[in-house]
Amino acid sequence: MTTDKQSANNPVFERRESEARSYCRGFPTTFAKAQGSIMTATDGTEYIDFLAGCSSLNYGHNDADMKAALVEHITNDGIAHGLDMYTEEKAKWLEAYENIVLKPRGMDDYKVMMTGPTGTNAVEAAMKLARKITGRRNIISFTNGFHGMTMGSLSLTGNAGKRGGAGTPLGGVTHMPYEGAMGEGVDTLAFIETMLDNGSSGVDAPAAFIFEPVQGEGGLNAASKEWMEGIAKLAKKHGALLIVDDIQAGIGRTGKYFGFEGMDIEPDLITQAKSLSGFGLPFACLLIKREYDVWKPAEHNGTFRGNTHAFVTGRVALEKFWADKDAMEASTAEKAEILEKGLGKLADLMPGAYLKGRGFMRGVDVGSGELAGDICARAFEKGLIIETSGADDEVVKVLAALNIPNDVLQKGLDIVVDAAREVLNENHKYAAE
Ligand SMILES: Cc1ncc(COP(=O)(O)O)c(C=O)c1O
């Protein structure tokens, strides 16, 4: 995309780093420091961060309390890597997770599996476990869903470009329409039920259904309570497990700790990653309903399962932000209102543009990937890091930290609105027809 600017910055990236690099192409500068919701480039330019490590930094950059706990742990020669051996820090994190996340939500019945450190590995574990439990192969995933880039999770992912990278057929999955995917007024639940009830539909009995409560990469499509509950019922009816991929929508992003919280569903398996460490450190896990924890020891092994440094920061994050869940939810709700108003102004600039998402996971479908990309590029020039999402990258998407100060949030929103206004004024190609 912007290779000239990149090489002007530091030629080593273009010279040495693989063409697979991605985010750096949209934000062509070299970053040196970050604090809270501000990232600072080597040249001293400050940027408001509306990307937050793609929701891996839900509490902003370098939270002082997490940083202090981590520095103390390292300084005291605390364990840095312990495979999945018992460590003091793992015990402390598990206890905090139990007391702050699981028990207050009536979820005492879940066990925590330490998977490999990225979201995709938690998804792979969920797929393997569902297949092992049911003895079935087929997994139902949804249009526009994104679940990761390793072979199993990629087979669940909808995006053709990403699937194309596999270089081999991806099987064992039936893709069904997510809510709204067949146009307004089409009941996708009824469609899926018809397909599954018809023994001649060609859809094999499923081992599991997997969905995102809000589709993060797929364009911020937010499923309704009714739809999620309908899928849960269908899973039960057909003897399939219900997997909620909460990797992007979870950990406060939609306003509550879990993206499905408040819905009358009890997923059998829940994937978590991204902001689990609270500090941007790699850490993922799979929550498993106790009755389904039928793994044999080491059956889903890995060198990096449970990241001790992430246990330290993740525990502090839970204690600091979630011990008082009502305060956290109220704060996010307040910021979500500011976000909605700001994005409403953005949508108002373009006929047909509309708001998407839920809670603090919102964006605007501006109708074309080119326009959304131009808006984000101009916003970056004005000091804002903001990305697109959607099948054609047509959604300008905000993933700001949950604790971004209100004035910084407002400033970022003003920048994106100004950026859009300028892009629209300067480009005849975007003139309303
Ligand atoms: C919903 C969802 N699932 C899985 C993943 C994969 O996580 P990771 O990139 O850590 O492998 C992502 C990443 O964006 C995601 O949004």
The ligand as an SDF file (V2000), in Angstrom:
LIG
                    3D

 16 16  0  0  0  0  0  0  0  0999 V2000
  -13.2400  -13.7590   16.9680 C   0  0  0  0  0  0  0  0  0  0  0  0
  -11.8080  -14.1280   16.7800 C   0  0  0  0  0  0  0  0  0  0  0  0
  -11.4300  -15.3920   16.9200 N   0  0  0  0  0  0  0  0  0  0  0  0
  -10.1530  -15.7750   16.7840 C   0  0  0  0  0  0  0  0  0  0  0  0
   -9.1730  -14.8590   16.4680 C   0  0  0  0  0  0  0  0  0  0  0  0
   -7.7540  -15.3040   16.3130 C   0  0  0  0  0  0  0  0  0  0  0  0
   -6.9860  -14.8410   17.3600 O   0  0  0  0  0  0  0  0  0  0  0  0
   -5.4010  -14.7310   17.1720 P   0  0  0  0  0  0  0  0  0  0  0  0
   -5.1430  -13.6800   16.1610 O   0  0  0  0  0  0  0  0  0  0  0  0
   -4.8730  -14.3790   18.5290 O   0  0  0  0  0  0  0  0  0  0  0  0
   -4.9430  -16.0770   16.7280 O   0  0  0  0  0  0  0  0  0  0  0  0
   -9.5230  -13.5140   16.2940 C   0  0  0  0  0  0  0  0  0  0  0  0
   -8.5170  -12.4990   15.9250 C   0  0  0  0  0  0  0  0  0  0  0  0
   -8.7930  -11.4250   15.5020 O   0  0  0  0  0  0  0  0  0  0  0  0
  -10.8680  -13.1460   16.4500 C   0  0  0  0  0  0  0  0  0  0  0  0
  -11.2620  -11.8740   16.2910 O   0  0  0  0  0  0  0  0  0  0  0  0
  1  2  1  0
  2  3  1  0
  2 15  2  0
  3  4  2  0
  4  5  1  0
  5  6  1  0
  5 12  2  0
  6  7  1  0
  7  8  1  0
  8  9  2  0
  8 10  1  0
  8 11  1  0
 12 13  1  0
 12 15  1  0
 13 14  2  0
 15 16  1  0
M  END
$$$$
